[in-house]
Amino acid sequence: MPNPTSASDALREATRLLLDDSFRTVLAQLEGPPEALTWRPDAPETNSLAGISMHALRSARSWLLVARGNPCG
């Protein structure tokens, strides 16, 4: 039978690595002149990089809270 602590530790480490990589990717996309963060394509219902980044970070926070058993924050 697998050791539950080892399985939990492995899952925690895999999650940490995935989140670290995801956050690094988001941060890399935000590098550049500050005005680029608020630029939006000339099309209806588009978002700026700042808006998309905030959505990604809030979504990650929400899923982390769900994973911890506290979906309401």
Secondary structure by P-SEA (a helix, b strand, c coil): cccaaaaaaaaaaaaaaaaaaaaaaaaaaaccccccccccccccccccaaaaaaaaaaaaaaaaaaaaccccc
